[in-house]
Amino acid sequence: MKTLFETTMINTGGRDGAVYSPDNIFYMDVAKPKALGGNATTATNPEQLFAAGYSACFNSALELVLEAGKVEIEKSEVTATVALIGDQADGGVKLAVKLVVDITGIDQELKQEYVEKAHKTCPYSKAIQGSVEVEITVL
């Protein structure tokens, strides 16, 4: 299959380091959240980065399926909450995601239909299917 786009990110220092692109267009300090034993900081963490990417990707997928269905809306907003939860299978941790999708300008039934289509289309949803618990709420 032909690659449509790719990007590269580099991390140094794990959760107490930095993430950056080879061209240095993107650079962010990374720190362990206070809840995981880190210090209070303004640096980001991997879960925030994942939530940012997933919310943007899901909303883009939603826009694509709405456009394909010729459905006009006023606006859409996707909030992604990413959590680290205990993994009983190996005693470690794993990700869980809650998506809250707010679409204004169409009825509830149509919202639900297109959110389900977006979930089947979104590359992030496809990538984590079967390995990450995803709960979706449609407002």
TITOR-188941 format. One record per residue (C-alpha): residue in three letters; x, y, z. Coordinates in nm, 2 decimals. Layout:
['Ala' [X Y Z]]
...
//
This chain:
['Met' [0.00 0.00 0.00]]
['Lys' [0.13 0.35 -0.09]]
['Thr' [0.23 0.57 0.21]]
['Leu' [0.02 0.89 0.21]]
['Phe' [0.21 1.06 0.50]]
['Glu' [0.46 0.97 0.76]]
['Thr' [0.63 1.15 1.04]]
['Thr' [0.91 1.08 1.29]]
['Met' [0.94 1.18 1.65]]
['Ile' [1.24 1.12 1.88]]
['Asn' [1.24 1.09 2.26]]
['Thr' [1.53 1.12 2.49]]
['Gly' [1.49 1.06 2.87]]
['Gly' [1.16 0.87 2.86]]
['Arg' [0.90 1.03 3.08]]
['Asp' [1.16 1.28 3.21]]
['Gly' [1.30 1.41 2.89]]
['Ala' [1.19 1.56 2.56]]
['Val' [1.01 1.46 2.23]]
['Tyr' [1.11 1.63 1.91]]
['Ser' [1.10 1.60 1.54]]
['Pro' [1.42 1.56 1.34]]
['Asp' [1.37 1.90 1.18]]
['Asn' [1.30 2.06 1.52]]
['Ile' [0.97 2.20 1.41]]
['Phe' [0.81 2.02 1.70]]
['Tyr' [0.98 2.01 2.05]]
['Met' [0.82 1.95 2.39]]
['Asp' [0.95 1.87 2.73]]
['Val' [0.81 1.55 2.88]]
['Ala' [0.77 1.49 3.25]]
['Lys' [0.62 1.22 3.47]]
['Pro' [0.28 1.34 3.59]]
['Lys' [0.25 1.41 3.96]]
['Ala' [0.00 1.13 4.00]]
['Leu' [0.28 0.89 3.89]]
['Gly' [0.54 1.03 4.12]]
['Gly' [0.66 1.32 3.92]]
['Asn' [0.69 1.68 4.02]]
['Ala' [0.43 1.95 3.94]]
['Thr' [0.53 2.08 3.60]]
['Thr' [0.41 2.24 3.28]]
['Ala' [0.57 1.97 3.06]]
['Thr' [0.35 1.73 2.87]]
['Asn' [0.33 1.35 2.90]]
['Pro' [0.27 1.07 2.66]]
['Glu' [-0.09 1.03 2.75]]
['Gln' [-0.16 1.40 2.68]]
['Leu' [0.01 1.37 2.34]]
['Phe' [-0.19 1.06 2.26]]
['Ala' [-0.52 1.23 2.36]]
['Ala' [-0.43 1.54 2.15]]
['Gly' [-0.36 1.32 1.84]]
['Tyr' [-0.66 1.10 1.89]]
['Ser' [-0.91 1.39 1.94]]
['Ala' [-0.78 1.56 1.62]]
['Cys' [-0.77 1.24 1.42]]
['Phe' [-1.12 1.14 1.53]]
['Asn' [-1.27 1.48 1.46]]
['Ser' [-1.11 1.47 1.11]]
['Ala' [-1.26 1.13 1.04]]
['Leu' [-1.59 1.26 1.16]]
['Glu' [-1.57 1.56 0.92]]
['Leu' [-1.48 1.32 0.63]]
['Val' [-1.78 1.09 0.69]]
['Leu' [-2.01 1.38 0.73]]
['Glu' [-1.89 1.53 0.41]]
['Ala' [-1.92 1.20 0.23]]
['Gly' [-2.28 1.17 0.35]]
['Lys' [-2.35 1.53 0.25]]
['Val' [-2.45 1.61 0.60]]
['Glu' [-2.40 1.97 0.71]]
['Ile' [-2.33 2.06 1.07]]
['Glu' [-2.26 2.38 1.26]]
['Lys' [-1.95 2.24 1.44]]
['Ser' [-1.80 1.94 1.60]]
['Glu' [-1.58 1.89 1.90]]
['Val' [-1.41 1.58 2.02]]
['Thr' [-1.26 1.55 2.37]]
['Ala' [-1.03 1.26 2.44]]
['Thr' [-0.94 1.15 2.79]]
['Val' [-0.66 0.90 2.81]]
['Ala' [-0.60 0.71 3.13]]
['Leu' [-0.34 0.46 3.25]]
['Ile' [-0.53 0.17 3.41]]
['Gly' [-0.41 -0.15 3.57]]
['Asp' [-0.37 -0.45 3.34]]
['Gln' [-0.47 -0.77 3.51]]
['Ala' [-0.32 -0.98 3.24]]
['Asp' [0.04 -0.89 3.33]]
['Gly' [0.01 -0.68 3.64]]
['Gly' [0.13 -0.37 3.45]]
['Val' [-0.06 -0.08 3.30]]
['Lys' [-0.25 -0.02 2.98]]
['Leu' [-0.44 0.26 2.82]]
['Ala' [-0.81 0.34 2.83]]
['Val' [-0.98 0.61 2.63]]
['Lys' [-1.30 0.81 2.67]]
['Leu' [-1.42 1.01 2.37]]
['Val' [-1.69 1.27 2.41]]
['Val' [-1.82 1.39 2.08]]
['Asp' [-2.03 1.70 2.05]]
['Ile' [-2.19 1.79 1.72]]
['Thr' [-2.42 2.08 1.68]]
['Gly' [-2.67 2.12 1.39]]
['Ile' [-2.80 1.76 1.35]]
['Asp' [-3.04 1.54 1.55]]
['Gln' [-2.92 1.27 1.80]]
['Glu' [-2.98 0.97 1.58]]
['Leu' [-2.78 1.12 1.30]]
['Lys' [-2.50 1.21 1.54]]
['Gln' [-2.48 0.86 1.67]]
['Glu' [-2.48 0.71 1.31]]
['Tyr' [-2.19 0.94 1.20]]
['Val' [-1.99 0.90 1.52]]
['Glu' [-2.00 0.52 1.47]]
['Lys' [-1.89 0.57 1.10]]
['Ala' [-1.60 0.79 1.22]]
['His' [-1.49 0.53 1.47]]
['Lys' [-1.47 0.27 1.19]]
['Thr' [-1.28 0.52 0.97]]
['Cys' [-1.04 0.69 1.22]]
['Pro' [-0.68 0.56 1.19]]
['Tyr' [-0.63 0.59 1.57]]
['Ser' [-0.95 0.39 1.63]]
['Lys' [-0.83 0.12 1.39]]
['Ala' [-0.48 0.11 1.54]]
['Ile' [-0.60 0.05 1.89]]
['Gln' [-0.90 -0.17 1.81]]
['Gly' [-0.90 -0.48 2.04]]
['Ser' [-0.62 -0.36 2.26]]
['Val' [-0.74 -0.03 2.42]]
['Glu' [-1.08 0.01 2.58]]
['Val' [-1.26 0.30 2.41]]
['Glu' [-1.58 0.45 2.55]]
['Ile' [-1.76 0.70 2.33]]
['Thr' [-2.03 0.94 2.45]]
['Val' [-2.22 1.14 2.19]]
['Leu' [-2.37 1.46 2.33]]
//
